[in-house]
Each structure stands twice: as structure tokens, then as C-alpha cells.
């Protein structure tokens, strides 16, 4: 049997798998119905009528949000207004010019010099607005406070510790300070901070609290998008930031929740673009695969990792744990001395306790094997070796 696996931006890897091997493919669903016929241009016109400064909040290069498509829809209504676009990077790196061209699409030339990039580490660009119920001191980008009206373009899909992306995430982590993001992401160590879960999820609830601290809900117009398996628009929900998010969650469940016939000995975890940008981001594919791999099984990550490992601190923790041969002590260290990114290491270490992790990436072999991930550059070779190891 020949299987085809996406790799990088456009490449497809073809692999031959022995016919006697039982294979189950779990893909996202195509949208059966599409709820995209909303009058965004008319709603936007009413929302910003006779208003001053308009801030348009968009996702960065590490989310699949089709921002350019929405820009095309609303351009005629906002082009003559005092509009500024801010890329809500959270704690991610700034986009390159090529990535900005992808974000802004064919309106790049028009909006490039109206576009600013959030930088979580620039303390002077943030202002304290209050504290959440869990004690998180919320510092947000001042440019959000300077705007008379705020338009948020986001996308909703499952997230491995926030439950789902989108909605409230434009603020926290999107436009929050490093300190505020770090405090919130500490809750990712909680067992209730997991995929598809909102009620009782401390990460999500702290994000919602931050939105309440901001207030000004009436000054925010939300455009939440759900994409299907073909990266086509499955749903566009608009209006209130909370309502549009929750309605999009329902649609995301239709697309992203698939049924498996059972757990596998070998699971190929594919990190699609843009989640394959780094090992740090590609870890999400490993996290999802934990749901369908047997204890003692093998997860084979497929991710280009063109930006390398990503933030260094999570990698250094994995390196230290490997050197000390003591996962439990490292997990305790993470709980006692949490820093942003440590939750990634914790999730990876928990995976290592259950399964083996192999990877097909562009990273150097020693970079992966020094943290306990077996490296391959050929997927078919990795699959054949996994079949040999599992004896099936």
C-alpha cells in the first residue's frame, strides 16, 4: 500500500507500507454544510460608523487563519478609516516579511506600513489593567487601549492545553506581556488543561478572566473562522467575541473530532504547515497522537521544523532530563520553577514515559537523539524500522 504524507509547505512524501499491515487513517473532515454567508462588510460598516482609531487584530504565522481572505472582504469598508493592524504574536517570534505577505495577502502593499507587531518582551509597550481571579496580573499592549474600536480576526481549532484556539486568545496570549503569558501558561501543567476541554480548564478560564478585566466587549467585533480538511472555510461566526467563539467551537468539533477503531502500535503524527515550523510547535502533533497510541507504542513525528527547535528553554530541560536519566525529578523541577515553555517539556516527558518518539524532520540527528527522539530522514525507513521493532 502507498500512503501519502504532507511535509513542509508543498511537498508530499510517498511511502510503501507492507500489505499485511493494518492501517487506519484519521483525517479532519470536510465540511458537510458551510456557514459562511455572513454580511461581514455590512456589519463592519455599522460597527465602525463615525468612529476614530480602528485596530485590526490578526494572527501570526504560526496559525492557519486565512486573514487575507477576510481582509479582502472588509477592505472597502475600512480603507478610508484610521486603521492599524497589529499581529498578535503572543510570545512567538515576529513574522518575516515573507510571512507578513502571506498574512496580508494581496493587500500587503496597502497595509504593510499600517501594520505593527506585538512584542511581549517590550515592557514599555504594555499597560497594567487589573488582575484575574487566579492572581494573574494582566499587562496588555497599549495600542489595544488606544483604539476606539477593535476588530479581531481569528480561527478556532482544538488546542492541546487551552482546549481550543481563537476567541479570547487574541488578548491572552496574543497581545499580553511575557509575564502575563507565563503566569497563564503555568496552568498548562494542570491535568484539566487539555484538548477539547473548556469547563474547568484553568488556562481557558484565566484567559476569559483577562477578557473580563479588559471589559469593552461592546467595542470588539469578532470574526471567528473554522477551516475544514481542505483548508476551506467551513464556518464564519461574527459579532460578540464570546458568542462567536463558542459557536465556532461547535463547528470545530464537527470537523476535528474523528472516531478511531482503537489504539495503534505505531502512530504517524503529521504536523501540517504552519505547525511544522519548529519542534516547539510540532509537539502539538505528538500530543494529539497520544490519544490513539498504545502504551509502549511508537509515535513517528513528521514535521519539517524549518525554524529549528524553537524556544530554547524547553529543549534544555529535555536535554537535562536525558542526561540525568530522571524524568520524575525534571517534572518536579518544572512544577517548582516554571518558566514559559516548560509546559512543552513536561508534556513531552509525559509522552516519553508512555511511548517511544521518533521523528522525520530537517533537524540534525544529534539535536533529536540528545533528547531521546530517534531521528530519521526517510519516512519509509522509519516505518519499516518501527514495524520491525514492534514485530507486526
Secondary structure by P-SEA (a helix, b strand, c coil): cbbbbbcccbbbbbbbccccbbbbbbbbbcccccccccaaaaaaaaaaccccbbbbbbbccccccaaaaaaaaccccccccbbbbbccccccccccaaaaaaaaccccccccccbbbbbccccccbbbccccccccccccccccccccbbbbbbcccccccccccccccccccccccaaaaaaaaccccccccccccccccaaaaaaaaaaaaacccccbbbbbbbbcccccccccccccaaaaaaaaaaaaaaccbbbbccccccccccccccccccccccaaaaaaacccccccbbbbbbccccccccccaaaaaaaaaaaaccaaaaaaaaaaccccaaaaaaaaaaaaacbbbbbbccccccccccccbbbbccaaaaaaaaaaaacc
